[in-house]
Amino acid sequence: MNSLPEIEAAIMQLSEGEMRDLSNWLQEYLNDAWDKQIETDTKLGQLDRLIQRAKADIKANRVKPLDEILNNP
């Protein structure tokens, strides 16, 4: 099973519980990949500019509480 169509066909044969388990596994896999990418980017200094900008915005009081942003779409 090497191609996407083959994988999709196999997924269609799964029970609801197996599909849920696969979904949970895939989400964990993607979360781990994201964490590794952030760690790599941090070590390479690729986030330094964004961190400095955030610190400057906080110092200049150009930020809003997250609750305010989430509750006012």
VEXTOR-720923 format. One line per 10 residues: number of its first residue (from 1); their letters; for each residue x, y, z of N, C-alpha, C, O, CB. Coordinates in Angstrom, 1 decimal. Last residue first. Glycine has a CB too. Example, Ala and Ser with C-alpha at 12.3 -4.5 7.8 and 13.67 -1.06 7.14 Angstrom:
2
2	sa	12.8,-2.2,7.1,13.7,-1.1,7.1,12.9,0.0,7.9,13.4,1.1,8.0,14.1,-0.6,5.7  13.2,-5.7,7.8,12.3,-4.5,7.8,13.2,-3.3,7.8,14.2,-3.3,8.5,11.3,-4.5,9.0;
END
This chain:
73
73	pnnliedlpk	-15.5,38.8,17.4,-15.1,38.4,16.0,-15.2,39.5,15.0,-14.9,39.3,13.8,-15.9,37.2,15.5  -14.9,39.0,20.3,-15.3,40.0,19.4,-14.8,39.7,18.0,-13.9,40.3,17.5,-14.7,41.4,19.9  -13.7,37.0,21.8,-15.1,37.2,22.1,-15.7,38.3,21.2,-16.9,38.6,21.2,-15.4,37.6,23.5  -11.0,37.0,21.2,-11.9,35.8,20.9,-13.4,36.1,21.0,-14.2,35.5,20.3,-11.5,34.6,21.8  -10.2,39.5,22.1,-10.1,39.2,20.7,-11.0,38.0,20.3,-11.7,38.1,19.3,-8.7,38.8,20.3  -10.6,39.2,24.8,-11.3,40.3,24.1,-11.3,40.0,22.6,-12.3,40.3,21.9,-10.6,41.6,24.4  -9.0,37.1,25.5,-10.4,36.9,25.6,-11.2,38.0,24.9,-12.2,37.7,24.3,-10.8,37.0,27.1  -6.4,38.2,25.1,-6.9,37.2,24.2,-8.4,37.0,24.3,-9.1,36.8,23.3,-6.2,35.9,24.5  -6.1,41.7,25.4,-6.3,40.4,26.1,-6.9,39.4,25.1,-7.8,39.8,24.3,-7.2,40.6,27.3  -4.0,43.3,23.0,-5.3,43.2,23.7,-5.3,41.8,24.4,-4.6,40.9,24.0,-6.4,43.3,22.6;
63	vrnakidaka	-1.2,45.6,22.6,-1.8,44.3,22.6,-3.2,44.3,23.3,-3.5,45.3,24.0,-0.9,43.3,23.4  0.6,47.7,22.7,-0.2,47.5,21.5,-0.8,46.1,21.4,-0.8,45.5,20.4,0.7,47.8,20.3  2.4,48.6,24.7,0.9,48.4,25.0,0.1,48.3,23.8,-1.0,48.9,23.7,0.5,49.6,25.9  5.0,48.5,24.2,4.3,49.7,23.7,2.8,49.6,24.0,2.1,50.5,23.6,4.6,49.9,22.2  5.6,45.9,25.2,6.2,47.1,25.8,5.4,48.4,25.5,5.3,49.3,26.3,7.6,47.2,25.5  4.2,44.4,23.2,3.8,44.4,24.7,4.3,45.6,25.4,3.6,46.2,26.1,4.3,43.1,25.3  5.6,45.1,20.9,4.2,45.4,21.0,3.7,45.4,22.5,2.9,46.2,22.8,3.4,44.4,20.2  8.1,44.0,21.7,8.0,45.5,21.4,6.5,45.9,21.5,6.2,46.9,22.1,8.6,45.8,20.1  7.5,41.3,21.8,8.0,42.0,23.0,7.8,43.5,22.8,7.4,44.2,23.8,9.4,41.6,23.3  6.8,40.9,19.1,5.8,40.7,20.1,6.2,41.4,21.4,5.4,42.0,22.1,5.6,39.2,20.4;
53	rqilrdlqgl	9.3,41.4,17.9,8.2,42.2,17.5,7.1,42.1,18.6,6.5,43.1,19.0,7.6,41.8,16.2  10.8,39.3,19.0,11.2,40.7,19.3,10.0,41.6,19.0,9.8,42.6,19.7,12.4,41.1,18.4  9.5,37.1,17.8,9.5,37.3,19.3,9.9,38.7,19.7,9.2,39.3,20.6,10.6,36.3,19.9  10.0,37.5,15.1,8.6,37.6,15.6,8.6,37.7,17.1,7.7,38.5,17.6,7.9,36.3,15.2  12.8,37.2,15.1,12.2,38.5,14.6,10.7,38.6,15.2,10.3,39.7,15.6,12.2,38.6,13.1  13.1,34.5,16.0,13.6,35.7,16.7,13.0,37.0,16.4,12.6,37.8,17.2,15.1,35.8,16.5  12.5,32.4,14.5,11.4,33.0,15.2,11.8,34.3,16.0,11.0,35.0,16.6,10.7,32.0,16.2  14.8,31.3,13.5,13.8,31.8,12.6,12.6,32.5,13.2,11.8,33.1,12.5,13.4,30.7,11.7  16.9,30.2,15.0,16.6,31.7,15.1,15.6,32.2,14.2,15.5,33.4,14.0,17.9,32.4,14.9  17.2,27.5,15.0,17.8,28.2,13.9,17.6,29.7,13.9,18.1,30.5,13.1,17.2,27.7,12.6;
43	ktdteiqkdw	15.6,26.9,17.3,17.1,26.7,17.3,17.8,27.4,16.2,18.9,27.9,16.4,17.4,25.2,17.3  13.1,27.5,16.2,13.6,28.2,17.3,15.1,28.1,17.4,15.8,29.1,17.6,13.0,27.7,18.6  12.9,25.5,14.2,12.8,26.9,13.8,13.4,27.8,14.9,14.1,28.8,14.7,11.4,27.4,13.5  12.9,23.2,15.8,14.0,23.4,14.8,14.0,24.9,14.4,15.1,25.5,14.4,13.7,22.6,13.6  10.5,23.6,17.3,11.8,23.5,18.0,13.0,23.7,17.0,13.9,24.4,17.4,11.9,22.0,18.6  8.7,23.7,15.2,8.8,24.8,16.1,10.2,24.8,16.8,10.9,25.8,16.9,7.7,25.0,17.1  9.0,21.0,14.3,9.3,22.1,13.4,9.5,23.4,14.2,10.4,24.2,13.9,8.1,22.3,12.4  8.2,19.5,16.6,9.6,19.4,16.1,9.9,20.5,15.2,11.1,21.0,15.2,9.7,18.0,15.3  5.5,20.3,16.7,6.4,20.6,17.8,7.8,20.6,17.4,8.6,21.4,17.7,6.1,19.7,19.0  4.6,19.2,14.3,4.5,20.7,14.5,5.5,21.1,15.6,6.2,22.0,15.4,3.1,21.1,14.8;
33	adnlyeqlwn	4.9,16.5,14.8,5.6,17.1,13.7,5.7,18.6,13.8,6.7,19.2,13.6,5.0,16.7,12.3  3.1,16.2,16.9,4.5,16.0,17.1,5.3,16.6,16.1,6.4,17.2,16.3,4.7,14.5,17.2  0.7,16.8,15.5,1.1,17.6,16.7,2.6,17.5,16.9,3.3,18.5,17.2,0.3,17.3,17.9  0.6,14.7,13.7,0.8,16.0,13.2,1.2,17.0,14.3,2.0,17.9,14.1,-0.6,16.5,12.6  0.3,12.5,15.6,1.5,12.6,14.6,1.7,14.0,14.1,2.8,14.5,14.1,1.3,11.6,13.5  -2.1,13.2,16.7,-0.9,13.2,17.5,0.3,13.2,16.7,1.3,13.9,17.1,-0.9,11.9,18.4  -3.7,12.9,14.4,-3.6,14.2,15.1,-2.4,14.3,16.0,-1.7,15.3,16.0,-4.9,14.5,15.9  -3.4,10.1,13.9,-2.9,11.1,12.9,-2.8,12.5,13.5,-1.8,13.2,13.3,-3.9,11.2,11.7  -4.6,9.0,16.2,-3.2,8.8,15.9,-2.6,9.8,14.9,-1.5,10.4,15.2,-3.0,7.4,15.3  -7.2,9.9,15.8,-6.5,10.3,17.0,-5.0,10.1,16.8,-4.2,11.0,17.1,-6.9,9.5,18.2;
23	sldrmegesl	-7.8,8.6,13.4,-7.9,10.0,13.5,-7.1,10.6,14.7,-6.4,11.5,14.5,-9.3,10.5,13.6  -7.6,5.9,14.2,-6.7,6.4,13.2,-6.6,8.0,13.2,-5.6,8.6,13.1,-7.1,6.0,11.8  -9.7,5.8,16.0,-8.4,5.6,16.5,-7.3,6.1,15.5,-6.3,6.7,15.9,-8.1,4.1,16.7  -11.8,6.3,14.2,-11.6,7.2,15.3,-10.2,7.1,15.8,-9.5,8.1,16.1,-12.6,7.0,16.4  -11.6,4.0,12.7,-11.4,5.3,12.0,-11.1,6.4,13.1,-10.3,7.3,12.9,-12.6,5.6,11.2  -12.2,2.1,14.6,-10.8,2.1,14.0,-10.5,3.4,13.3,-9.4,3.9,13.4,-10.7,0.9,13.0  -14.9,2.7,15.0,-13.9,2.8,16.1,-12.5,2.9,15.6,-11.6,3.6,16.1,-14.1,1.6,17.0  -16.0,2.2,12.5,-16.0,3.6,13.0,-15.0,3.7,14.1,-14.3,4.8,14.2,-17.5,3.8,13.6  -13.7,0.2,10.5,-14.9,0.4,11.4,-14.8,1.8,11.9,-13.8,2.5,11.8,-15.0,-0.7,12.5  -12.3,0.6,7.2,-12.2,0.6,8.7,-13.6,0.7,9.4,-14.5,1.3,8.8,-11.3,1.7,9.2;
13	qmiaaeiepl	-12.4,1.0,4.6,-12.8,-0.3,5.1,-12.8,-0.4,6.6,-13.2,-1.4,7.1,-11.9,-1.4,4.5  -11.4,3.5,4.1,-12.9,3.3,3.9,-13.4,1.9,4.4,-14.6,1.7,4.7,-13.3,3.4,2.4  -8.8,3.0,4.3,-9.4,3.7,5.4,-10.9,3.5,5.3,-11.6,3.4,6.3,-9.1,5.2,5.3  -8.3,1.7,1.8,-8.1,1.0,3.1,-8.8,1.7,4.2,-9.5,1.0,5.0,-6.6,0.8,3.4  -8.7,3.9,0.1,-9.5,2.7,0.0,-9.5,1.9,1.3,-10.5,1.4,1.7,-9.1,1.9,-1.2  -6.6,5.6,0.9,-7.9,6.0,1.1,-8.9,4.8,1.0,-9.8,4.8,1.8,-8.3,7.0,0.0  -4.4,4.0,0.2,-4.6,4.3,1.6,-6.0,4.7,1.8,-6.6,4.3,2.8,-3.6,5.4,2.0  -4.8,4.0,-2.6,-4.8,2.7,-1.9,-5.0,3.0,-0.4,-5.8,2.2,0.2,-3.4,2.0,-2.1  -4.5,6.7,-3.2,-5.8,6.1,-3.4,-5.9,4.7,-2.7,-7.0,4.3,-2.3,-5.9,5.8,-4.9  -1.7,7.1,-2.4,-2.8,7.7,-1.7,-4.2,7.1,-1.9,-4.9,6.8,-1.0,-2.9,9.2,-2.0;
3	snm	0.2,4.1,-2.4,-0.3,5.3,-3.0,-1.5,5.8,-2.2,-2.1,5.1,-1.5,-0.8,5.0,-4.5  1.1,1.8,-1.2,2.0,2.9,-1.3,1.4,4.2,-1.8,1.9,5.3,-1.6,3.1,2.6,-2.2  0.9,-1.2,0.0,0.0,0.0,0.0,0.9,1.2,0.0,1.4,1.6,1.0,-1.0,0.0,1.2;
END
